[in-house]
Amino acid sequence: MTSLLSRLKNREDSVGETMALLTGGGGMVVLTAVGLAASLTKLLAIAWVAFGAMMVGAWMGARSEEGASAATKQRGVGLVWAYGLSSGAMITSATLFLVPNAISHHAALGGLGIAVGIVGGFSIHTLHAGSGHTGGAARSVTWELTLHALGAGLVIGAVYAAMPALGSTLGLAIVSHKAPAGYAAARRLRRHGRSVLPLLLPAAAVGLTALPVGLADPPTLNGLHALVFGGATGLFLHVALDFLPRCEWRHGLHPGAAGGSGDRGGAAGGHAHRLRWRAIGSTLLGGAVVVAAWALL
């Protein structure tokens, strides 16, 4: 039975990798050629910066996870810092750049979209977590990030003519949430024995929707844009909140794993207390880095 499940898992991973390579990698190549022919250089730049930022983050996350110490105590500290920095940067980036963008189209509908996105992300995560498949909750991150990027790409493609010129602030808005998301998602996937190649799909998803919509040049519908971008923002916020290093949860960060005694006192209790402070400090630091970069630009 175990052997059968292992073969099914390997087959599922292979199918996912192939689809991601064809749709993500291949799609970006085709759309780049089409975008250059149509002179949609701004959209191409946004799509490739988003793609590159997420894939660089994913590569770093996969390398970090594979090189993590086998010692549970050291591994727990490293994961707390990795997830804290990533989630802090993601949450701060979302509230600095994504939320105002959604609200600017229509305040109430943008807020409603954010709520729908958060609840939708929770639903996807919960259904995957209860699916009975190994690493189901980890795979849900890929789907949530893909849906976020597809929604953002739809709006970016529809309003690209009114978007600000390419510059450092726009680049920071993209990199500061794409790179940490790729890093944290890759670490979670590798911890569950999953390939990180499917992250090609969320990395490419902005371009996969923005470029075709930009070519179609649809009319501006602020209410619809607010709902779609708000939903994409809510999905991303759910992912960011899910990566917060909650040390009491059994996500590989449980303090009790370090010594088997949890919070019952002694060395294990002291380690648990220090982990929680590191979780707070790393999350604050991740957010502060984004704020500092934003203030300097």
C-alpha positions, 0 to 999 in steps of 0.5 A, spaced: 500 500 500 505 504 501 509 503 495 502 504 491 501 511 494 509 513 493 508 511 486 501 515 485 505 521 489 511 521 484 506 520 478 502 526 481 509 530 481 511 529 474 504 531 471 505 537 475 512 539 473 510 538 466 504 542 466 508 548 470 514 547 465 509 547 459 504 553 462 509 557 466 515 557 462 513 555 455 507 560 456 512 566 458 516 565 452 510 565 447 507 571 450 514 575 450 514 574 443 507 576 442 508 582 447 514 585 443 510 584 437 504 588 440 509 593 443 507 592 450 513 593 453 511 595 460 507 589 461 512 585 459 517 588 464 512 587 470 511 580 468 518 578 467 520 582 474 514 578 477 517 571 474 524 572 476 523 575 483 518 569 485 523 564 482 529 567 485 526 566 491 523 559 490 530 557 488 533 560 495 528 557 499 529 550 496 536 551 497 535 553 504 531 547 506 535 542 503 541 545 506 537 545 513 541 542 519 538 535 521 538 537 528 531 539 530 533 545 535 537 548 530 532 547 524 526 550 528 530 556 529 532 557 522 525 556 520 522 561 525 527 566 522 525 564 515 518 564 515 518 570 520 522 574 515 518 572 509 511 573 512 513 580 515 515 582 508 509 579 505 504 582 510 507 589 509 508 589 502 501 587 501 498 593 506 503 598 503 502 596 495 496 591 494 491 593 499 491 601 497 491 599 489 484 595 490 481 600 494 483 605 489 478 602 484 472 602 489 473 602 496 467 598 498 468 593 493 475 593 494 474 591 501 469 586 499 474 583 494 479 582 500 474 579 504 472 574 499 480 573 497 481 571 505 475 567 506 477 563 499 484 562 501 482 559 507 477 554 504 482 552 499 487 551 504 482 547 509 480 543 503 487 541 501 489 540 508 483 535 509 484 531 503 488 526 506 494 527 501 501 527 504 503 535 503 496 537 501 496 543 505 503 545 502 500 544 495 494 549 497 500 554 497 501 553 490 494 554 488 493 560 492 499 564 489 497 562 482 490 565 483 492 571 486 497 572 480 492 571 475 487 576 478 492 581 479 494 580 472 487 581 469 487 588 473 494 590 471 492 588 463 486 592 463 489 598 466 496 598 464 495 604 460 494 608 466 499 605 471 505 609 473 511 608 469 516 603 470 521 605 476 524 603 483 517 603 487 513 599 482 519 594 482 519 594 490 512 593 490 513 587 485 519 584 488 517 585 496 511 580 495 513 575 490 520 573 492 518 572 500 512 568 497 517 564 493 522 563 498 517 561 503 512 556 499 519 553 496 521 551 503 514 548 505 514 544 499 521 541 500 519 540 507 513 535 505 517 532 499 514 536 494 518 539 487 518 546 487 517 546 479 510 547 480 511 554 482 513 556 475 505 557 474 504 562 480 511 566 477 508 566 470 501 567 472 501 575 472 504 575 465 499 569 463 493 574 464 496 581 463 498 580 456 492 577 453 488 582 457 492 588 455 492 586 447 484 586 448 484 592 451 477 592 455 474 598 457 475 600 464 470 597 469 472 600 476 468 596 480 470 589 477 477 591 477 476 592 485 473 586 486 478 582 482 484 585 485 481 585 492 480 578 491 487 577 489 490 581 495 486 577 500 488 571 497 495 573 498 494 576 505 491 569 507 498 566 504 502 571 508 498 570 515 499 562 514 506 563 513 507 567 520 511 562 525 506 560 530 511 556 534 505 553 538 502 550 531 505 543 529 508 546 522 515 544 524 516 549 529 513 546 535 517 548 541 516 541 544 519 538 538 526 540 540 526 537 546 520 533 547 517 536 553 514 542 550 513 548 555 513 543 561 519 547 564 527 546 564 531 547 557 525 545 553 521 551 556 526 556 555 528 554 548 520 555 547 520 562 550 526 564 545 523 561 539 517 565 540 521 572 541 525 570 535 518 569 531 516 576 533 523 579 532 523 576 525 516 578 523 517 585 525 524 585 521 521 582 515 516 588 515 521 593 517 526 592 511 520 593 506 518 599 510 525 602 510 526 600 502 519 604 501 521 610 505 528 610 501 525 610 494 
